[in-house]
């Protein structure tokens, strides 16, 4: 057995780089960009963990993964035990290992971040999760409780709650409006960031654990929330915030303007990039302008590049420093040839006599005093209007709650944004009905939704125990 490394020796190990596709090649295909750690890279990176007595990284993780434990097991060569530990803490580790913004959560809390590079927690999470999928590792089943729980939505919050509740022995049924489970994981995140096979394997593992999933079921249409309340002991609403927000500028209804929701759903869920082999078409613009600066905007513009756009552009009203997208995604976009138009705000979509888009009229911006978000407020520069030539515009400036379910439940209390109001335990104004994820907090990250799902599962379990 190898000798245990000293702290000095661990500190001497540099952060290992994630292998990835060459930028010129990947900009023309939908295969995954990051290729994953080899065993050697994983062992080296895991050895960098100092095994702190006060692991702040755990506090930075929304789902409370015992990070030092699974990293220590990797470093000891005990990958099976590391997988068991990780799967007990995280229902979707192969997902979070790919799309979670670890750099602003667990990794920013790593003590090594202050003097160099933090441990690559996300890379190692992906390595262990992929190993677990290849080797068929599943958490142990427990005796059934006899309690039934309905979950509305199979996105990250719903799937996490389902996994946690099934692990506790409850009979869980997930209702999904679309024809495939996964929610935003399958319709919103491109293949090159999160392969659909990975999501399907995570879902299959939950099904093997006893979770039942029914697709093509719209709660609020197929069944009402009241019917779920009557048929189940508890309900968890996690139907997300999938209604797109638009710019409210002239010309936004011209041909060639997409919401990011529609654009990404056509490509990701309905394989529009394979048309006509796929039934769903999508416009292959030669010059595509994506409005926004978040992860959805990066997904959209990088998708446009892969669909053959000669110019794929981000139009963002602040600067590079305020960009809300993950640093890795913006970096990958830059490597792939995406153009960034900073301090630029659209004021009109322009079209020809046949209503086809030919340009985006914009105005230059300057940064002023901080706004409610704490970021510098962008202010227009008078007389600085100009036109960005483009034949497709994708609007990626956010989403809000879809009222399809909530409008059928007048007793369900909502805030002024249309999001469901919950108490400290995640329970809504309806007894036994809990909610979490984007339908409660508004559009946010996958991992925050998963954190809501995990907390809700614990609260639902406590609620059910009181009713035995």
DRENVEX-228120 format. One record per residue (C-alpha): residue in three letters; x, y, z. Coordinates in steps of 0.02 Angstrom, whole numbers, plus 50000, padded with zeros to 5 digits. Example, Ala and Ser with C-alpha at 12.3 -4.5 7.8 and 13.67 -1.06 7.14 Angstrom:
! residues 2
ALA506154977550390;SER506844994750357;
//
This chain:
! residues 468
UNK500005000050000;UNK500665017249954;UNK501165028750096;UNK499965042650143;UNK500485059350072;UNK500955073850185;UNK500055090550174;UNK501605097950092;UNK501605084249960;UNK499745086949926;UNK499995105549907;UNK501345102349778;UNK500125093449661;UNK499415105149529;UNK497585104649479;UNK497315091949340;UNK496595098249176;UNK495005090649108;UNK495315082348938;UNK494185089748806;UNK493825089748620;UNK494855101448512;UNK493895117848494;UNK493925118148303;UNK493225100448294;UNK491925101848431;UNK491165117848357;UNK490525106848216;UNK489795092348316;UNK488615089148461;UNK489735076548552;UNK490185080448732;UNK491545093648750;UNK492315087548914;UNK492955069748900;UNK493135065049083;UNK494595060449195;UNK495625044849172;UNK495945034449329;UNK497685041949345;UNK497045059849334;UNK495675056149460;UNK496885048649586;UNK498065063549569;UNK496665076249588;UNK495905067249737;UNK497605067449824;UNK497535086449819;UNK496135086349950;UNK496845091250120;UNK495455082350216;UNK495075097950319;UNK494385095750494;UNK493115109350453;UNK492605105250272;UNK491855121450211;UNK491605113450040;UNK490165103150112;UNK489285119050170;UNK489475126049995;UNK488565111249917;UNK486665113749901;UNK486365094949917;UNK487595092350059;UNK488755079649979;UNK490075073050100;UNK491465078749986;UNK493005074450091;UNK492345056750117;UNK492125052249934;UNK493735061149884;UNK494705051850018;UNK493995035349957;UNK494545039349778;UNK496295043649838;UNK496345026849928;UNK495855017749768;UNK494145013149838;UNK493065019349694;UNK491615007549733;UNK491505014249910;UNK491655032049843;UNK490195028549726;UNK489135021649868;UNK489495037049974;UNK489115049049832;UNK487495040449781;UNK486855041249959;UNK487075060249957;UNK486635064749778;UNK485235057349671;UNK485985063649506;UNK487885064349523;UNK488265061349339;UNK487205076749301;UNK487915088249434;UNK489675082649391;UNK489385090349220;UNK488275105649242;UNK488405111249424;UNK489335127949445;UNK490535120649573;UNK491705135449550;UNK490455146849640;UNK489875134149770;UNK490895119749842;UNK492535123949755;UNK492535142249804;UNK492465136349985;UNK493965124849964;UNK495435130950069;UNK496575128349920;UNK495605141449821;UNK496395155349924;UNK498175151149870;UNK498025143349699;UNK496725131749624;UNK495365122749721;UNK495175103949712;UNK494205098949554;UNK492715092549652;UNK491545092849501;UNK492755083349391;UNK492945069849525;UNK491065068949554;UNK490845065649369;UNK492225052449371;UNK491435042749514;UNK489655044549447;UNK490165038149275;UNK491065023549357;UNK489485019549455;UNK488435019649297;UNK489645008249205;UNK489694996149351;UNK487854996149396;UNK488005003049572;UNK486365007049662;UNK485945012349840;UNK485194998349944;UNK483284997049951;UNK482334998450115;UNK480664990750169;UNK479124999750097;UNK478195011850210;UNK476525010250122;UNK476455028950092;UNK476175035949916;UNK476935052149851;UNK476555060849686;UNK477855072049606;UNK477415084649472;UNK478855086849351;UNK480375076049314;UNK481675089749311;UNK483125090749435;UNK482035095149586;UNK480745081749549;UNK481995067949511;UNK483025071949666;UNK481495071549778;UNK480945055249695;UNK482625047049727;UNK482695052549907;UNK480905047249945;UNK481115030349860;UNK482695027449961;UNK481645030350117;UNK480405016950063;UNK478985027649996;UNK477975023249840;UNK478375037349718;UNK477535041749554;UNK478235055949446;UNK477115064549319;UNK477985072649170;UNK477115083649041;UNK478345079848900;UNK478645063248813;UNK480325060248897;UNK480825062149080;UNK482175074349132;UNK481365091349116;UNK482635105049082;UNK484015091949084;UNK483375085148918;UNK482535100048835;UNK483635114148895;UNK485435108048908;UNK486315103348746;UNK487055086348708;UNK488815093448705;UNK488645098348889;UNK487515084648955;UNK487235069448843;UNK485455062948844;UNK486115045448876;UNK486825051349043;UNK485125058249095;UNK484255042349037;UNK485455031649139;UNK485145042149295;UNK483265040449267;UNK483445021649241;UNK484365020349407;UNK482915029149495;UNK481675017549410;UNK482705002649468;UNK482555009749644;UNK480655009149628;UNK480185026249559;UNK478745025949434;UNK478715039049295;UNK477205043149187;UNK477545054549037;UNK476305064548932;UNK475335069149089;UNK474955087549116;UNK474435091749293;UNK473115105049276;UNK472435096549119;UNK472615077549124;UNK472375077349312;UNK472055091349434;UNK473085094549588;UNK471525090549691;UNK471465073249611;UNK473275070149660;UNK472895075649837;UNK471475063149844;UNK472515048749778;UNK474175051449869;UNK474765054550045;UNK475835069449991;UNK476225079249832;UNK477805088249779;UNK477595101449642;UNK479195104049541;UNK478585109149369;UNK479905122549344;UNK479785139749267;UNK479675136449082;UNK478755151749016;UNK479975162448914;UNK480265180848946;UNK480395192048792;UNK481235208848762;UNK479645218848725;UNK480445227948578;UNK479685231348407;UNK479815217148282;UNK479965203248409;UNK478615193248319;UNK479515192948151;UNK480025176648069;UNK481725170848129;UNK481485175748312;UNK481515161448439;UNK481385160648625;UNK482865150648692;UNK481585138248762;UNK480895134248590;UNK482595134548504;UNK483435122848627;UNK481915111348644;UNK481825109048456;UNK483665104448449;UNK483925095248613;UNK482315085748644;UNK481675084148467;UNK483335082048373;UNK482975096048249;UNK484805096048198;UNK484445079448112;UNK482985086048006;UNK482245078647896;UNK482715062347982;UNK481905070448133;UNK480135077448111;UNK480555094148193;UNK481395107848090;UNK482425122648151;UNK483115137748058;UNK484965136048019;UNK485445154348021;UNK487085160047944;UNK487175174648065;UNK486355171448234;UNK486195184148374;UNK485825177448548;UNK485215190348672;UNK485765186948852;UNK487285181948952;UNK486795167049058;UNK487075148449036;UNK485535147048925;UNK486235160448810;UNK487895151048800;UNK486975134848762;UNK485995143548624;UNK487445152248540;UNK488555136848546;UNK487105126848472;UNK486945139548331;UNK488795137448294;UNK488585118648282;UNK487095120848167;UNK488265129448043;UNK488145147948083;UNK489615157648009;UNK489345170948142;UNK488645165948312;UNK488515181148426;UNK488105185148607;UNK487265202048631;UNK487425206848814;UNK487065223548896;UNK488435222549028;UNK490295218049020;UNK491265201649028;UNK491475203949216;UNK489585203849247;UNK489225189049134;UNK488135177049237;UNK488605161549136;UNK489855148949205;UNK491625154349167;UNK491975137449084;UNK490485139348966;UNK490985157048914;UNK492785151248890;UNK492235136548783;UNK491125148048679;UNK492585159948648;UNK493695145348597;UNK492365139648474;UNK492325156448385;UNK490795164448464;UNK490785183548453;UNK490365193548609;UNK489545210548592;UNK489645218048766;UNK488805234048827;UNK487515231548690;UNK485615231348709;UNK484325227348572;UNK482995240448538;UNK482175233448380;UNK482125217748274;UNK482225222348089;UNK481455212447947;UNK481165213347758;UNK479495215047667;UNK479165196447695;UNK479415198547884;UNK481055188647886;UNK482365195048007;UNK483885203747933;UNK484575213348082;UNK484515218248264;UNK484535236848300;UNK485515239848459;UNK486135253948567;UNK487785255448660;UNK487705254648850;UNK488765261148993;UNK488785254849171;UNK488035265649307;UNK487595263149491;UNK487215245649555;UNK485425239249533;UNK484405227649645;UNK485495212749592;UNK487065221549653;UNK487775222849477;UNK488115239149390;UNK486545245549304;UNK486735247049114;UNK486205264049045;UNK485985268448860;UNK487215280048773;UNK486185292848675;UNK486485292848487;UNK487455276548485;UNK486205265748390;UNK486875253148263;UNK486295237348175;UNK486965219748203;UNK486635210148041;UNK485835193248075;UNK484515181548005;UNK484045172848169;UNK483785180448341;UNK483685169648498;UNK483035178048656;UNK483845170648812;UNK483465183448948;UNK482555172349072;UNK480975162649110;UNK479515163949229;UNK478215152549305;UNK476975144249187;UNK475215146649258;UNK474545130549182;UNK474495121449350;UNK474325135949471;UNK472865143949378;UNK471815128349415;UNK472155129449603;UNK471415145649673;UNK471855140449851;UNK473705138949808;UNK474545154949866;UNK475715163349742;UNK476855178449748;UNK476705193049626;UNK477865184149503;UNK476705169049498;UNK477875157849597;UNK477185146249731;UNK477395152349911;UNK478045139150033;UNK478455138950218;UNK480125134450299;UNK479755115950266;UNK479335118450083;UNK477465115950111;UNK476245126450012;UNK474605133950074;UNK473805117050038;UNK474115103950175;UNK475195089650114;UNK475675098749954;UNK477505103849946;UNK478425113349810;UNK480215117349760;UNK481395121749620;UNK481085135549493;UNK479205135949523;UNK479625142649697;UNK481275152049680;UNK481155157549497;UNK482385152449361;UNK483975146149444;UNK485295132549428;UNK485065113749420;UNK485955111049585;UNK484885123749680;UNK483325114749616;UNK484085098249673;UNK484415105749844;UNK482585110549855;UNK482085092849805;UNK483185085049937;UNK482545096550075;UNK480755093750020;UNK480975074850025;UNK481545075950206;UNK480075087250250;UNK478855075650161;UNK479565060650253;UNK479345069650420;UNK477565074450370;UNK477145056350324;UNK477885049550485;UNK476725060850585;UNK475245053750489;UNK475615035350520;
//
